[in-house]
Structure formats: structure tokens, C-alpha cells
Amino acid sequence: MSNAAQAATPPSTAARAGSRQYAQAARGPAPGKPRYFTKSMLSDEEAPVKIFQTVQRNTLVFDFSSSEMEEKEICRVLRENYEKAAGVEIRSNGQALVSFKRDADLATIAMNGLTVGNRAVTISRTCSHSAKFFLVTIMDIPLCMTANEAADSLKKCLSAFGKLADLRLCFADEDRYFHTAKGYALFDLTASPNVEKKLTTLVKVPEEPDMNYMLSWKGAEKTCRYCKQTGHFLSTCPQRRGRGAGAKRRRQGEPTQPGNAEPSVEPRPATPQSASADNATQPPAPQAEQASEAALPSNPQSAAADDLPSSAPVTCGPPTARDLLAIHLTPP
């Protein structure tokens, strides 16, 4: 097709929608619109974390997008399963913002989940527009721990560094039984503005003295997952040269003899007791970069919802994760 013909072809619906999303992102978030952490905030190549924010209090977001249910059916399911539901706002994308009575236990409702037929409905918490968060990726969670044991251990360890807004574990199966030794933590920067100053990349596992939780965030110190030393990543670990790393370093012109390698910085594993509780004299941590109305790929098997123009809970998940378990730590 010639350039002139292409120019004459009217833009598709998807292209027009993309243009509107771009324009909305350029203008910034409007009241009641969700805001997203951008991919650049994450330490590796993880999926963005979506923060649903709303002016409505005592609310949860139910994602019915995979069930293809009509509004009347969604309302009937909510009414039959939640006697403390007070109001609902259903969006065209199949997501519903549901408000509950003040005495409703939102954390329990979100953690228990909802199944309609053979499909799981993702339930996510919401937060206010003024909330700010700091995302940390958690690796090397002991596989000998069950999901509940790992959640309890992580809550105890990470709470020493600041207020946890949300904690999530990644699972390999749809039944949420086998965790994958990986998870995510969100710290509330409003309550704990100096979290980054206190965090370390290695945190001792109280139940497993020979193991460390490995934490990663944007700007974190380089830490090797193989030798647990700081100053380099696994791909340039001098202890792995016999496994192909040496050839890569030679191609890059880096020293190949152990004596020529740059000395590593000794790791500094932290314990909950070693985290200082005094934040008054420390400067505030840098704010996480945020973008509004970012165009994200849809993944019905992930706990992250795609677009909810007037709502917002904390949801995280890698692009290939088949499911996530939300373990909410704070009361509504």
C-alpha cells in the first residue's frame, strides 16, 4: 500500500484508543483515575505494579472481565455472596468497584477470593489518592516454607524497615499451592518515608539461618544471587567463570584471572532487630516515578487489573505469572 493510501485510511478503533490514552497520560491523572508505577521503577524486567486509587472508602475491585457476565448477573453474584456490600459501580471492562459497610473485613474478603463457576475473580484493595508506595521485589524465599509460613516470616522481617501496605507471593499453579520463591512488597511511603535508606539487599531468614531473602528495587546495590556478595550481578560473578561466565567476560575484554577481578564488597545481611526505628534525621526517600493511564497488556491470569477509570487497589505480578496470592497486612 502506498504512503498516500495509508494516509487516506481512517485510523482503527485501537489506534484512536491508543491516542486517547497517550493524550490522557500527557495531561496527568484526573480525579478518580488509576495511576501506575512505570516499568522503569522496577529493578529488573518485571511487569508494572498498578495502584488503584479512588475517593470512595471501604471499597474493593472485582475483576469479572474473564467471565463475560452481564451487569445484572454481576450484581446478583455480589448480593448473594456479600451481605455487607453497600454499593457497586460496574465498568464496561467487566471490573466492579464495590463498597462495603464500615464493619466489613476487607482484607479477609480480598484474601478469600471469589469463584464464579470454574473461573476465579480477582479481588483487589483500594487506596486513597494521597498514598505513595515503594516497590521491592523479593527473591530466594525458602521453598521448604508453605505460602502462609513465608508470608508470616516476610511480614515479621520487612515490617522492621517500614509500614507494609501489601505483600504478594507468586504461584506456579492456579490453585495457589506451590509458590515460586518470589514475591513483592509495597511499603507505604506516607507512613515510612525513609524505607530505602534502611533496606538492605540481603535479609536473614529467621526460620532458616543459612538463607537470606534477597531484595531488589530501583537503585539497589548490586548483589549476586549466586555467591551472595555485593558489587556485581550473577552474570559477572567471578565464581561462575567455569560455567560459561569466563567466556563472556573474555569477549567483553574483562579480566579472567581471579587475581585480576575487582574485589567484592562484603554483604551486609540485615535482621529485623538491626533496622533502626528512628527516621526523623534521615532525608526522605525519592518518590517512585508514576504514569497515568499507561497502556498495559491484558493478562487475565494475573492479579493486576487492566483499566479501572475510577478505582484503585494495590496489585502486582510478573508478566508470565499464572496467579498471585494477595496477603493484605493493613486494616481497611
N, C-alpha and C positions, 0 to 999 in steps of 0.2 A: 504494500500500500504506500502511495506517495505521501510526502510530507503535507501536501495540500489536502489530500483526502483525510489524513489523520487529524488535521486541524479542524476539518469540517465535521468530523464525527462527534456527536454530543457526548459529554463525559458520562460514565456509568454511575449507577447509584452508589457503588462502593467508593468511586473516586470523589463524588460530591461529599459523601460522609467523611472521607479522609480529610478533605479540605476544611470541612466544618470543625473537625476535631483539631486540626492544626491551628485554625484561627482561634478556637477556644483556648488552646494551650498557650498561644501567644498573649492572649488577654489576661491569663491568670485565672485562678479558681473563683467561681462565683459562689455566693452563699448557698449552702446545701449541696454543693458538688463534691465528689470524692477527689482526693489528691493522692498522688502516687510517689513513692520513692523511685528514682530513676535507676537504671541498671548500673550507672557509674558509681552509685553509692556502695554497691556490694563489692566484697573483696575479690571474688573470683568471677565466674560467669554464671551466676545464679539468676533466677527469674526475679523480676521486680517484686517488691512487697507492697501490697495495696492497703491503704489506710482508709477505711470508710468513716467519714465524719458527717455528723448530722446535728441539727439543732434539737431534734427530738430526743428525749431522755427515755431510759428504760426500754431500749429497742434492740432487736436482733434482725439480721438479714438472712432470709431463707432463699436459697437458690433453687428454684424449680425449673430452670431452663432446660434440663435434660429430660424432664418428664412430659413435656408438651401438654401440660394441663391448662384448662381454661380458668379464667378468674373465679368463676363460681365454684369450680372444683377445689381450687387452692384455698378459698375461704372456708369451704366445708371441712377440708383436712385440718386446717388450723383450728377451727372451732371445736372439732371432735378430739383433738389431741392436747389442746392447751386451754384449760378453763380460765386461766388468768390472763389470757390475751385480751387487750383492750381495744386496739385499733390496728388497721392494716392499710398499707399503700402498695399497690401492685404495679410494677413497671412492665412495659411492653417486652422487655428482655427476659421475662419469667422470674425476676427477683422480687421479693416482697419484703418491705420494711414493716416489721410487726412490733407494736408497742405492748408492754405488759404492765400489770398493776405493780405498784411500788414494792409489794412484799414478794414478788416473784424472784426466784433464784435464777438469774440469767446465766450464770456460769455453769450451773448444773444442766440447764436446758441446752446450752450450746454444746457441752461435752457429751451428753447422751445422744444427740443427733436425732434425725428423723428419717424413717424409711417409708417410702410410698411404693407399694408393690415390691419389685426387686431393685428399686433404684434408691440410692442414698441421697438425701437432700442436705447440702452443705449449710450449716448454721454458723454465722459469724457475728462477733460482737461489734458494737459501735463505740465511737468516742467523740468528744467534743472537738470543735474547730480549733481550739487553742492548744490542743495536745501536740507534743513534738516527741519523736521517738529516735532511738539509736539501735540499729540492727546489728546483731552479732550472729555469725554462723558458728555452729557447734559441731565438731568432728571428734572421732575416736570415742564415742560413747560405748562403754563396755557392752559387748553383745551378750554377756552372761546375765545381764540385768533384764528384767521384764520392762515393758513400757512404763508401768506405774512406778517401779523402783527407780528407773532412770529419771523420771520426772521429779520424784521426791528428792533425789540426790542433786539434780541440777538446780532445783528451786533453792535448796539449802545453800549450795555453793555460790550461785550467782546473786542471790539476794544480798550478800555481803558487799557487793560492789555498787548497788543502787536498786531502785524500785523497778521490779519486773512488771511490765504491762501485759506480756503474753509470752508463752513458751510452747513450742511446737516440736514434735518428733516426726520424722519421715518414715513411712512404712512401705514395705515391698509388696504387700498384698491388700486386697480390698477389704478384708476382714479386720484390718488394723491389728494384726497379731505380731508379725515379725517386723521389728524396727530395723533400720538400716545403719545404725550407729551414727546418725546425723540428725541435726535439729537446728532450730533457730530460736533466738531470744530477742525480745524487744524491751528495751529499757525506756522508762518514762523520763525524758529529759526535763520535763517541767518540775518533777519532784527531785530528780537527781541529775543536775546539770553537769557534773564532773565525772561521769561514768568512765569516759575514755581515759582520763588521767589515772584512774585506779585499776583498770583492767590489765591483765597480762595474758599473753597468748597461751600459756600453759597453766592449768589449774588442777591441783591434785584431786583425784577421785577419792573421797573419804573411805568408801567401801572397798576400793582396790588400790592399796598403797603403791603398787608398781606402775600404775597408769595415771595419765593426765588427760583431762579434757583439753582439746585444742580449740582455741577461739580465734576467729578471724573477722576482721572488719576493715573498712576502707582506711588506709593509713596505718594499719597494724604493723608491728615489727615482723620482718621476715623470720619464719620459723619452718624448719624442715619436719615433715611428717615421718621421715624415716629414722633419723638419728636424734630427733627432738632437740636439736641445737638451733639457736637463733643466728641470724646473719646470712642465711641462704635458704632457698627453697629446695624441695625434693629433687627437682630436675637438675640441680647443680651440686648435689650432695657429694662430697669427696669420698664418702664411704660406699657409694654405689657405682664407682667407676668400673668395677668388674662386671657390672650388669648392663653395660652399654653407655653409661653416662660419660665414660672416658673418651669414647669415640666422638661423642657430641661436643665435648669440651675441646678436643683437638681440632675439630672442624671450625670451631669458633675462635681458635687461637688462644685458648685459655691454658694455664699451666696444668700439666697432667701428673707431675710428681707430687706425692703427698707433702714433701717439704716445701714445695712452691705454692701450695694452696694458701689462701688467706686464712688467718686464724679465725675460728668461730667464736662468737660471743656466748658465754655460758648462759644456759636458760635460767629463768627465774620463776619456777613454778610457785603459784600463789595458793594460799589456803584461805578459807573464809575468815579465819582469825587475823590474817595478815592484812586484810583490806582496811584501810583507815576509814573511820566513820566521819571524820571532820572534813567537810567540803568547803568551809567558809573562806579559807585563804587561797583556794585554788581558782584559776580562771575558768570561765565557762567553756564547755566543750563546743567544738564547731558544729553548727547546725547541719543536719543532713539536707542534701540538695533534693528538692521536690519539684515535680512537674504536674501540671493539671491536665486531665482528660487525655492521658497518653494512650495511644492506640496499642493495645496488648492483644496477643493471640489468645483465642479461646481454648481452654483445656477443661472439659467437663469433669475429668478425674482429679483435678487439683482443687485444693481448698480455696484458691483465690477466685473471686468473682470478677467478671469482666468489666461491667459498667453499671453503676447504680447512681443515677444523677442526683439523688437527694439523700443518700445514706452513707454508712461507713463503719465496719469493724476491722480489726487487725487480722490480716490473713497473709501467710507466707507459704512458699512452696517452690521447689525446683521445677524446671520445665518438663522433666521426664518422670517426676514422682507420680505414682498412681493414686496415692491418697496421703492425707495428713491427719494427724490427731491433734485437736486443739485442747490444750490443757490450760485453762484460764486460771489465773492466780489472784486476781483482784476482784473485789465485790463490785457489783454494778454501781 
